[in-house]
Amino acid sequence: MTNTLIVGVGMAVGNRPVENSELIERFNLPADWIVTRTGVVRRYYVDGRQRTSDLATAACQQALSRAGVAVNEIDLLICATMTPEMSCPATAVLTAAKLGARPIAAFDLNAACTGFLAALQSADALMRVGAAQTALVVGADVLSEIIDQDDPRVASLFGDGAAAVVLRRVESNQIGCLAQHLGSDGHSWPLIYHPESERDLPPGHEPPPRWKQLRMEGKQVFRFAVEKLTELIPQAVAEAGLQMAEVRHFVLHQSNLRIIERVCENLAIPRERCPVTIDRYGNTSAASIGIGLCELHERGELRRGDVVVMAAVGGGLTWGVSVWRL
């Protein structure tokens, strides 16, 4: 049976660390206002010279190095991003060029915070039918450029980052992807959107103070994320023929610490099996799950044979869950 193996992970963040103290002073907030509402202590922004493909390239280079894979072995590169540098060419194409890759299949996809899982599942499907032997999947977003820096609710939450995995096609039914699901509800798009002009506004919505900045209905998204993740995760684990106790790590999108805590409580997941990175990086959208994998690797907590569940909810509204045996 053909399957896909994760053989390397890597990550990168913006060059400029932004501590809570900087935002607390700017907005004249109580000392614990940010961490209490979001769980974020620090986030990283690009420094003005960095772009989405720069973060993606750095994450891919680290993943290739850790995998011991040369760039000329890559057949496919998929970049998940909601902040591409241009509508054309794709950020994946720019990343492939910066890596020095030979001519390969390279394209972007956008499922917002679910993007990493959408890219991972797309690569897995292509590799199973023989379209590629070795692939790079990277989630990269520069959110500091599309959020309202005058609104403490969003300026405190988001960060810039990228994370990548190297995938290999293998003949095995013992390892690789065991179950996966992607979904969306397009009727709920007004809960998270990025309007560029008046024609992008949902019916009945007033124009924002500034165009080209992310708009989000935080309370409604919070409720939806908790309910959807609580529903999806046990379903996917059961579909993989496993029990929840057999899962070593639950790597959830780092949208808000309170969402993660609520999902863990609902599903009786011990916190030590659900890594948290939002405190140090903020919500990095498509990079978030990959950063979680990378930190587990750096701590020596990813071992062959481990079962890992990855799950996310994002703008669209989109959602996804993927169960892998490493």
NULUMMI-84196 format. One record per residue (C-alpha): x, y, z. Coordinates in steps of 0.25 Angstrom, whole numbers, plus 5000, padded with zeros to 4 digits. Example, Ala and Ser with C-alpha at 12.3 -4.5 7.8 and 13.67 -1.06 7.14 Angstrom:
<x: 5049	y: 4982	z: 5031>
<x: 5055	y: 4996	z: 5029>
***
This chain:
<x: 5000	y: 5000	z: 5000>
<x: 5005	y: 5014	z: 4996>
<x: 5006	y: 5024	z: 5007>
<x: 5013	y: 5037	z: 5011>
<x: 5024	y: 5039	z: 5021>
<x: 5028	y: 5052	z: 5028>
<x: 5043	y: 5052	z: 5028>
<x: 5047	y: 5066	z: 5032>
<x: 5041	y: 5078	z: 5039>
<x: 5045	y: 5093	z: 5039>
<x: 5040	y: 5107	z: 5043>
<x: 5044	y: 5122	z: 5042>
<x: 5038	y: 5134	z: 5048>
<x: 5039	y: 5149	z: 5045>
<x: 5052	y: 5156	z: 5050>
<x: 5045	y: 5166	z: 5059>
<x: 5040	y: 5161	z: 5073>
<x: 5028	y: 5168	z: 5078>
<x: 5026	y: 5166	z: 5093>
<x: 5013	y: 5169	z: 5100>
<x: 5020	y: 5180	z: 5108>
<x: 5021	y: 5188	z: 5095>
<x: 5006	y: 5187	z: 5091>
<x: 5002	y: 5189	z: 5106>
<x: 5009	y: 5202	z: 5106>
<x: 5004	y: 5206	z: 5092>
<x: 4989	y: 5203	z: 5095>
<x: 4990	y: 5207	z: 5110>
<x: 4985	y: 5193	z: 5114>
<x: 4985	y: 5186	z: 5128>
<x: 4997	y: 5178	z: 5129>
<x: 4990	y: 5164	z: 5128>
<x: 4980	y: 5169	z: 5117>
<x: 4986	y: 5161	z: 5105>
<x: 4991	y: 5149	z: 5112>
<x: 4977	y: 5147	z: 5119>
<x: 4969	y: 5148	z: 5106>
<x: 4979	y: 5141	z: 5096>
<x: 4990	y: 5134	z: 5103>
<x: 5000	y: 5141	z: 5095>
<x: 5013	y: 5147	z: 5101>
<x: 5021	y: 5149	z: 5089>
<x: 5019	y: 5149	z: 5074>
<x: 5029	y: 5152	z: 5062>
<x: 5027	y: 5162	z: 5051>
<x: 5035	y: 5163	z: 5038>
<x: 5044	y: 5174	z: 5038>
<x: 5040	y: 5181	z: 5025>
<x: 5050	y: 5174	z: 5016>
<x: 5044	y: 5160	z: 5018>
<x: 5033	y: 5155	z: 5010>
<x: 5024	y: 5142	z: 5010>
<x: 5033	y: 5134	z: 5001>
<x: 5045	y: 5138	z: 5010>
<x: 5039	y: 5132	z: 5022>
<x: 5034	y: 5120	z: 5014>
<x: 5048	y: 5118	z: 5008>
<x: 5055	y: 5118	z: 5021>
<x: 5045	y: 5108	z: 5027>
<x: 5047	y: 5099	z: 5015>
<x: 5062	y: 5100	z: 5016>
<x: 5062	y: 5095	z: 5030>
<x: 5052	y: 5084	z: 5027>
<x: 5061	y: 5079	z: 5016>
<x: 5074	y: 5080	z: 5024>
<x: 5067	y: 5072	z: 5036>
<x: 5062	y: 5061	z: 5026>
<x: 5075	y: 5060	z: 5019>
<x: 5068	y: 5062	z: 5005>
<x: 5074	y: 5071	z: 4994>
<x: 5066	y: 5081	z: 4988>
<x: 5068	y: 5075	z: 4974>
<x: 5060	y: 5063	z: 4980>
<x: 5047	y: 5071	z: 4981>
<x: 5036	y: 5068	z: 4971>
<x: 5025	y: 5076	z: 4977>
<x: 5024	y: 5089	z: 4986>
<x: 5011	y: 5093	z: 4991>
<x: 5010	y: 5106	z: 4999>
<x: 4998	y: 5109	z: 5008>
<x: 4996	y: 5124	z: 5010>
<x: 4986	y: 5135	z: 5011>
<x: 4996	y: 5146	z: 5010>
<x: 5003	y: 5143	z: 4996>
<x: 5012	y: 5154	z: 4991>
<x: 5005	y: 5155	z: 4978>
<x: 4993	y: 5148	z: 4971>
<x: 5003	y: 5144	z: 4961>
<x: 5013	y: 5137	z: 4962>
<x: 5009	y: 5128	z: 4973>
<x: 5017	y: 5129	z: 4986>
<x: 5021	y: 5114	z: 4984>
<x: 5027	y: 5117	z: 4971>
<x: 5035	y: 5128	z: 4977>
<x: 5039	y: 5119	z: 4988>
<x: 5044	y: 5108	z: 4979>
<x: 5053	y: 5118	z: 4971>
<x: 5059	y: 5123	z: 4984>
<x: 5062	y: 5109	z: 4988>
<x: 5069	y: 5107	z: 4975>
<x: 5059	y: 5095	z: 4971>
<x: 5059	y: 5089	z: 4957>
<x: 5046	y: 5091	z: 4949>
<x: 5035	y: 5085	z: 4958>
<x: 5020	y: 5085	z: 4961>
<x: 5018	y: 5097	z: 4970>
<x: 5005	y: 5104	z: 4974>
<x: 4998	y: 5112	z: 4985>
<x: 4985	y: 5109	z: 4992>
<x: 4977	y: 5117	z: 5002>
<x: 4969	y: 5111	z: 5013>
<x: 4973	y: 5122	z: 5024>
<x: 4977	y: 5115	z: 5037>
<x: 4973	y: 5101	z: 5031>
<x: 4983	y: 5103	z: 5020>
<x: 4994	y: 5095	z: 5025>
<x: 4985	y: 5083	z: 5026>
<x: 4979	y: 5085	z: 5012>
<x: 4993	y: 5086	z: 5006>
<x: 4997	y: 5073	z: 5014>
<x: 4985	y: 5066	z: 5009>
<x: 4987	y: 5070	z: 4995>
<x: 5001	y: 5066	z: 4995>
<x: 4998	y: 5053	z: 5001>
<x: 4987	y: 5050	z: 4990>
<x: 4996	y: 5054	z: 4979>
<x: 5008	y: 5045	z: 4984>
<x: 4999	y: 5033	z: 4986>
<x: 4995	y: 5033	z: 4971>
<x: 5010	y: 5034	z: 4967>
<x: 5010	y: 5049	z: 4963>
<x: 5022	y: 5052	z: 4973>
<x: 5032	y: 5044	z: 4981>
<x: 5037	y: 5055	z: 4990>
<x: 5030	y: 5068	z: 4993>
<x: 5030	y: 5080	z: 5001>
<x: 5018	y: 5086	z: 5008>
<x: 5019	y: 5099	z: 5015>
<x: 5010	y: 5108	z: 5022>
<x: 5014	y: 5123	z: 5022>
<x: 5007	y: 5136	z: 5026>
<x: 5011	y: 5150	z: 5028>
<x: 4999	y: 5155	z: 5036>
<x: 5005	y: 5167	z: 5042>
<x: 5002	y: 5174	z: 5028>
<x: 4987	y: 5171	z: 5028>
<x: 4983	y: 5173	z: 5042>
<x: 4978	y: 5187	z: 5048>
<x: 4990	y: 5191	z: 5056>
<x: 4981	y: 5201	z: 5063>
<x: 4972	y: 5190	z: 5069>
<x: 4978	y: 5183	z: 5081>
<x: 4969	y: 5171	z: 5079>
<x: 4976	y: 5167	z: 5066>
<x: 4989	y: 5174	z: 5068>
<x: 4992	y: 5166	z: 5080>
<x: 4987	y: 5152	z: 5074>
<x: 4994	y: 5150	z: 5061>
<x: 5009	y: 5148	z: 5057>
<x: 5017	y: 5145	z: 5044>
<x: 5023	y: 5131	z: 5042>
<x: 5025	y: 5119	z: 5033>
<x: 5026	y: 5104	z: 5035>
<x: 5030	y: 5093	z: 5025>
<x: 5030	y: 5078	z: 5025>
<x: 5037	y: 5068	z: 5015>
<x: 5029	y: 5057	z: 5010>
<x: 5034	y: 5043	z: 5004>
<x: 5025	y: 5033	z: 4996>
<x: 5027	y: 5020	z: 5003>
<x: 5021	y: 5006	z: 5001>
<x: 5014	y: 5003	z: 5015>
<x: 5001	y: 5002	z: 5022>
<x: 5007	y: 5003	z: 5035>
<x: 5011	y: 5018	z: 5035>
<x: 5007	y: 5031	z: 5028>
<x: 4993	y: 5037	z: 5028>
<x: 4982	y: 5028	z: 5034>
<x: 4970	y: 5038	z: 5033>
<x: 4967	y: 5052	z: 5028>
<x: 4956	y: 5061	z: 5026>
<x: 4954	y: 5075	z: 5020>
<x: 4941	y: 5083	z: 5020>
<x: 4936	y: 5097	z: 5019>
<x: 4923	y: 5106	z: 5021>
<x: 4923	y: 5117	z: 5011>
<x: 4911	y: 5123	z: 5017>
<x: 4919	y: 5127	z: 5029>
<x: 4930	y: 5135	z: 5022>
<x: 4926	y: 5148	z: 5028>
<x: 4931	y: 5143	z: 5041>
<x: 4946	y: 5145	z: 5036>
<x: 4949	y: 5153	z: 5023>
<x: 4959	y: 5162	z: 5017>
<x: 4951	y: 5173	z: 5009>
<x: 4958	y: 5181	z: 4999>
<x: 4947	y: 5190	z: 4994>
<x: 4932	y: 5192	z: 4997>
<x: 4928	y: 5181	z: 4988>
<x: 4934	y: 5171	z: 4997>
<x: 4925	y: 5175	z: 5009>
<x: 4915	y: 5165	z: 5014>
<x: 4901	y: 5170	z: 5013>
<x: 4897	y: 5180	z: 5023>
<x: 4912	y: 5182	z: 5028>
<x: 4917	y: 5196	z: 5029>
<x: 4930	y: 5200	z: 5023>
<x: 4942	y: 5198	z: 5032>
<x: 4951	y: 5209	z: 5036>
<x: 4962	y: 5204	z: 5026>
<x: 4961	y: 5195	z: 5015>
<x: 4970	y: 5183	z: 5013>
<x: 4970	y: 5179	z: 5027>
<x: 4965	y: 5166	z: 5033>
<x: 4951	y: 5166	z: 5040>
<x: 4947	y: 5156	z: 5050>
<x: 4935	y: 5153	z: 5059>
<x: 4943	y: 5147	z: 5070>
<x: 4932	y: 5142	z: 5079>
<x: 4925	y: 5135	z: 5068>
<x: 4938	y: 5129	z: 5063>
<x: 4942	y: 5124	z: 5077>
<x: 4929	y: 5117	z: 5079>
<x: 4930	y: 5110	z: 5065>
<x: 4944	y: 5106	z: 5066>
<x: 4942	y: 5099	z: 5080>
<x: 4929	y: 5092	z: 5075>
<x: 4935	y: 5087	z: 5062>
<x: 4949	y: 5083	z: 5067>
<x: 4941	y: 5075	z: 5079>
<x: 4933	y: 5068	z: 5068>
<x: 4944	y: 5066	z: 5058>
<x: 4955	y: 5060	z: 5066>
<x: 4949	y: 5047	z: 5072>
<x: 4942	y: 5044	z: 5058>
<x: 4955	y: 5044	z: 5051>
<x: 4962	y: 5036	z: 5062>
<x: 4951	y: 5026	z: 5061>
<x: 4952	y: 5026	z: 5046>
<x: 4967	y: 5022	z: 5047>
<x: 4963	y: 5010	z: 5055>
<x: 4969	y: 5016	z: 5068>
<x: 4965	y: 5020	z: 5082>
<x: 4968	y: 5034	z: 5087>
<x: 4978	y: 5029	z: 5097>
<x: 4986	y: 5023	z: 5086>
<x: 4989	y: 5038	z: 5081>
<x: 5003	y: 5043	z: 5085>
<x: 5001	y: 5057	z: 5081>
<x: 4989	y: 5066	z: 5078>
<x: 4994	y: 5078	z: 5070>
<x: 4983	y: 5088	z: 5069>
<x: 4984	y: 5101	z: 5061>
<x: 4988	y: 5112	z: 5071>
<x: 4977	y: 5122	z: 5069>
<x: 4974	y: 5125	z: 5084>
<x: 4979	y: 5118	z: 5096>
<x: 4965	y: 5118	z: 5102>
<x: 4960	y: 5110	z: 5090>
<x: 4971	y: 5100	z: 5092>
<x: 4968	y: 5099	z: 5107>
<x: 4953	y: 5097	z: 5104>
<x: 4955	y: 5086	z: 5094>
<x: 4965	y: 5079	z: 5103>
<x: 4954	y: 5080	z: 5114>
<x: 4943	y: 5075	z: 5105>
<x: 4951	y: 5063	z: 5100>
<x: 4958	y: 5060	z: 5113>
<x: 4972	y: 5062	z: 5106>
<x: 4983	y: 5063	z: 5116>
<x: 4990	y: 5077	z: 5114>
<x: 5004	y: 5070	z: 5112>
<x: 4998	y: 5063	z: 5100>
<x: 4994	y: 5076	z: 5093>
<x: 5006	y: 5085	z: 5091>
<x: 5004	y: 5100	z: 5092>
<x: 5012	y: 5110	z: 5084>
<x: 5003	y: 5122	z: 5083>
<x: 5009	y: 5128	z: 5095>
<x: 5023	y: 5130	z: 5088>
<x: 5018	y: 5132	z: 5073>
<x: 5003	y: 5137	z: 5073>
<x: 4993	y: 5132	z: 5063>
<x: 5002	y: 5130	z: 5050>
<x: 4990	y: 5124	z: 5042>
<x: 4995	y: 5114	z: 5032>
<x: 5009	y: 5113	z: 5039>
<x: 5003	y: 5109	z: 5053>
<x: 5001	y: 5094	z: 5052>
<x: 5015	y: 5092	z: 5046>
<x: 5021	y: 5101	z: 5056>
<x: 5015	y: 5091	z: 5067>
<x: 5021	y: 5079	z: 5059>
<x: 5035	y: 5086	z: 5059>
<x: 5035	y: 5089	z: 5073>
<x: 5032	y: 5075	z: 5077>
<x: 5043	y: 5070	z: 5068>
<x: 5053	y: 5080	z: 5074>
<x: 5049	y: 5075	z: 5088>
<x: 5051	y: 5060	z: 5083>
<x: 5037	y: 5057	z: 5085>
<x: 5034	y: 5052	z: 5071>
<x: 5037	y: 5037	z: 5070>
<x: 5035	y: 5027	z: 5059>
<x: 5022	y: 5020	z: 5061>
<x: 5015	y: 5032	z: 5069>
<x: 5001	y: 5035	z: 5065>
<x: 4999	y: 5050	z: 5063>
<x: 4985	y: 5057	z: 5061>
<x: 4986	y: 5071	z: 5054>
<x: 4973	y: 5079	z: 5054>
<x: 4969	y: 5094	z: 5050>
<x: 4958	y: 5103	z: 5048>
<x: 4960	y: 5115	z: 5039>
<x: 4954	y: 5126	z: 5031>
<x: 4944	y: 5122	z: 5020>
<x: 4939	y: 5116	z: 5030>
<x: 4948	y: 5104	z: 5027>
<x: 4953	y: 5092	z: 5036>
<x: 4961	y: 5080	z: 5035>
<x: 4967	y: 5069	z: 5043>
<x: 4978	y: 5059	z: 5039>
<x: 4983	y: 5046	z: 5047>
<x: 4997	y: 5041	z: 5044>
<x: 5006	y: 5030	z: 5049>
<x: 5020	y: 5036	z: 5048>
***
